[in-house]
């Protein structure tokens, strides 16, 4: 199972470990950016139909409605209960950060 790295700014090797964890190979950066932009635009313009197509393509899950992709609460609770304490706490902390992060605002055109 994936080990979640824990860093502390008080550790002598903090900067090096943080750089190693956050660095990535940008070889395919532009290609990936282009594909992601295309997917986002497709979902924006075609809505659920595009979501269902991408779900089948990437996840090999065929659904007729987006609502069919929703997991029952019992399945989520069971999965959460099966996590090790450290993993559960890390996920809960990440979820809290996402909930508490600033929400994007709609951008207005400068010509309006």
N, C-alpha and C positions, 0 to 999 in steps of 0.2 A: 504494500500500500504506500501511497505517496507520503513522504515525510514533509511536514510543514516546517519551513525554516523560521527560527525565531532569532531576531537580531536585537542587540542592545547597543545604544549609542555609547555606552560606557566601555564596551569591549575595544581592545586595541586594533583589531582587524575589521572593525565595523565598516569603514569606507570601502575596503577591498571586497568584503562579502556582499555589500549592497550593490556595488558595481557589477559583480559577477551575476547576481540574481536578476538585475534589471537590464543587463545587456542582451542584445539579440542580434541575429544575423539579418541584416537589412538587404541581403541579396535580392530577395523577391519582394521587397517593400512596395515598389510602385505597382507591380502586377497585382499584389494582394489588395492594395488600396483601391485600385481600379475595379477589381471584382467585388469588393465590399460596397463600393459606391453604387455599382450596378444593382446589387441585391437590394440595397436600401431604397433606391429609386423604384425598383420593381415593386417592393412591398408598399411603398408610399402611393404608387399609382394604381396598383392592382389589389392591394389589401390582402384579405384572407386567402384568396386564390393563390397568390404568390407564396404566402407563408406555407400553405399546404404543399405546393410543388417543391419548395426548398426542403421541407421536412421529409418528404419522400426521397428526395435526391440525396440529402446529406445524412439523414438518420435512418433511412430505409423503413420509415413508418408511414403507412398509407392511412389517411383519415379523410373523411368527407366533410368534417366541420372542425374548426379550430377548437371548439369546446370539447371535442373528442380527445384532444391532446392533454387536457387537464388531468392531473393525477388526483385520485381521491385522497381526502385528508388522512384516512387510516394508513394509506401507503406511505405518505410523507412522514407521519408520526413513527411508523415502524422503521423507516430508513434512518430517521434522526436518532431513535433509540439504539440503533445498531452501531452508531459511531463511537469511536473512542472519545473520552472526555475532552482531550486536547483538540481533537479535530472539530468536535461540536462547538467548543468555545471559540475556536478560530473562525468558524463559519458564522456563528452568531455575532461575533465582533465585526466581521466583514459586512454582514447584513445591516448592522446598526450604522456603520459608516456610510453605506449606500443610502439608507433611509434619511440620514442626517446631512447628506451632501446637498449643496445648492442645486436647485432644479433649474434646468435650462429655460431660458425665456425666449419667446418668439422674437426673431429679429425683424425689424422693419426696414424696408427699403429706404435709402437716402433720398429717393425721388418723391416720397410720399409727403 
